[in-house]
């Protein structure tokens, strides 16, 4: 549900930025090339503070999946900030008309949201019930978050389930996805 809420926010932001750039086009009538450049400039300004929003292949997703396992993995507070920055930057680029897809950004956003949720759930449950190991690792939540966000952003629920199964080769991950 959390990934669905993030997807709704993302969709609304894309619509808002599209209307914003449409309003600028009506008012100032700049050449068509200016609007994607403004979107890229905005994303670049955001990337100055959060370089993790930039696309470097799936390196950022791999780092999220290693949360808690390596020293270079981002912490939960940073993941929350990166998620918000990535949602805004991707919506800004998409709304400005910049060419790009939603597949890789939705995987990164979903992995971050899932990891934040998983780590937060583990912290809350383990602090209230010491010694309880009933919570899965944050990486499992990150994988489910990837599939859930991909399904809601790109409207491909079955594809996201099959993709995650293909990535993990573990049939036990299918139940949390359903």
C-alpha positions in Angstrom: 0.0 0.0 0.0 2.9 2.3 0.7 4.3 1.8 -2.8 0.9 2.5 -4.2 0.7 5.7 -2.3 4.1 6.7 -3.6 3.0 5.9 -7.1 -0.1 8.1 -6.8 2.1 10.9 -5.5 4.4 10.4 -8.5 1.5 10.3 -11.0 0.0 13.5 -9.5 3.4 15.2 -9.7 3.8 14.2 -13.3 0.4 15.7 -14.1 1.3 18.9 -12.1 4.6 19.4 -13.9 3.0 18.7 -17.3 0.4 21.4 -16.6 3.1 23.8 -15.2 5.2 23.4 -18.4 2.1 23.7 -20.5 1.2 27.0 -18.7 4.8 28.3 -19.3 4.5 27.4 -23.0 1.2 29.2 -23.4 2.5 32.3 -21.5 6.0 32.7 -23.0 6.0 30.5 -26.1 9.7 29.5 -25.9 11.0 27.0 -28.5 10.0 23.4 -27.7 13.6 22.4 -26.9 13.6 24.7 -23.8 11.2 22.8 -21.7 13.1 19.5 -21.6 16.2 21.5 -20.9 14.5 23.1 -17.9 13.4 19.7 -16.7 17.0 18.4 -17.0 18.3 21.5 -15.2 15.9 21.0 -12.4 16.9 17.3 -12.1 20.6 18.4 -12.2 20.0 20.8 -9.3 18.4 18.1 -7.3 21.3 15.7 -8.2 23.8 18.2 -6.7 22.4 17.4 -3.3 21.4 13.8 -4.0 23.6 12.3 -6.7 22.0 8.9 -6.0 19.0 9.9 -8.1 21.0 9.7 -11.3 20.9 6.6 -13.4 24.2 4.6 -13.3 22.7 1.3 -14.5 21.3 -0.6 -11.6 24.1 0.3 -9.2 21.9 2.3 -7.0 19.3 -0.5 -6.8 22.1 -2.9 -5.9 23.3 -0.6 -3.1 19.8 -0.4 -1.8 19.5 -4.2 -1.8 22.7 -4.3 0.3 21.3 -2.1 3.0 22.7 -3.1 6.3 25.2 -5.5 4.7 27.9 -3.1 3.5 29.4 0.1 4.7 28.6 1.9 1.4 24.9 1.1 1.6 22.7 4.1 2.4 20.9 4.4 5.7 17.2 4.6 6.2 17.0 8.4 6.6 19.1 8.9 3.4 16.9 6.4 1.6 13.8 8.3 2.5 15.4 11.5 1.2 16.6 9.8 -2.0 13.1 8.4 -2.6 11.5 11.8 -2.3 14.2 13.4 -4.5 13.9 10.7 -7.1 10.1 11.0 -7.3 10.3 14.7 -7.8 13.2 14.6 -10.3 11.6 11.9 -12.4 8.2 13.6 -12.4 9.9 16.9 -13.3 11.7 15.3 -16.2 8.7 13.4 -17.4 6.4 16.5 -17.0 8.8 18.7 -18.9 8.8 16.3 -21.9 12.3 15.0 -21.4 12.7 11.6 -23.1 13.1 8.8 -20.7 11.3 5.8 -19.3 9.7 4.9 -16.0 10.9 1.4 -15.7 14.3 1.9 -14.0 13.1 4.9 -11.8 10.2 2.8 -10.6 12.5 0.0 -9.6 14.8 2.3 -7.7 11.9 4.1 -6.0 10.3 0.8 -5.1 13.5 -0.7 -3.7 14.1 2.4 -1.6 10.5 2.5 -0.2 10.6 -1.2 0.5 13.9 -1.1 2.3 12.7 1.9 4.4 9.6 0.0 5.3 11.4 -3.2 6.1 14.0 -1.6 8.2 11.4 0.5 10.0 9.2 -2.5 10.7 12.2 -4.5 12.0 13.2 -1.7 14.3 9.7 -1.1 15.6 8.9 -4.8 16.1 12.3 -5.7 17.6 12.2 -2.7 20.0 8.8 -3.6 21.3 9.4 -7.4 21.4 13.1 -8.0 22.1 14.5 -11.1 20.5 11.7 -11.4 17.9 13.1 -12.5 14.6 9.8 -12.7 12.8 10.5 -9.8 10.5 12.1 -10.5 7.2 15.3 -8.8 6.1 14.9 -5.3 4.6 16.2 -6.7 1.2 13.0 -8.8 0.9 10.9 -5.8 1.4 13.0 -3.9 -1.1 12.3 -6.6 -3.7 8.6 -6.6 -3.0 8.6 -2.8 -3.1 10.4 -2.9 -6.5 7.6 -5.1 -8.0 4.8 -3.2 -6.3 6.0 0.2 -7.6 6.7 -1.1 -11.1 3.2 -2.7 -11.2 1.5 0.5 -10.1 3.6 3.1 -12.1 3.7 1.1 -15.3 0.4 -0.7 -15.0 2.0 -4.1 -15.4 1.1 -6.2 -12.3 1.7 -9.7 -13.8 4.9 -8.6 -15.5 6.3 -7.3 -12.2 5.5 -10.5 -10.4 7.2 -12.6 -13.1 10.1 -10.2 -13.3 10.8 -10.5 -9.6 10.4 -14.3 -9.7 12.9 -14.3 -12.6 15.3 -12.1 -10.6 15.2 -14.1 -7.4 14.5 -17.6 -8.7 12.7 -18.1 -5.4 9.1 -19.1 -5.4 8.6 -18.0 -1.7 8.7 -14.4 -2.8 5.5 -14.8 -4.9 3.2 -14.9 -1.9 4.1 -11.4 -0.6 3.6 -10.1 -4.1 0.0 -11.4 -4.6 
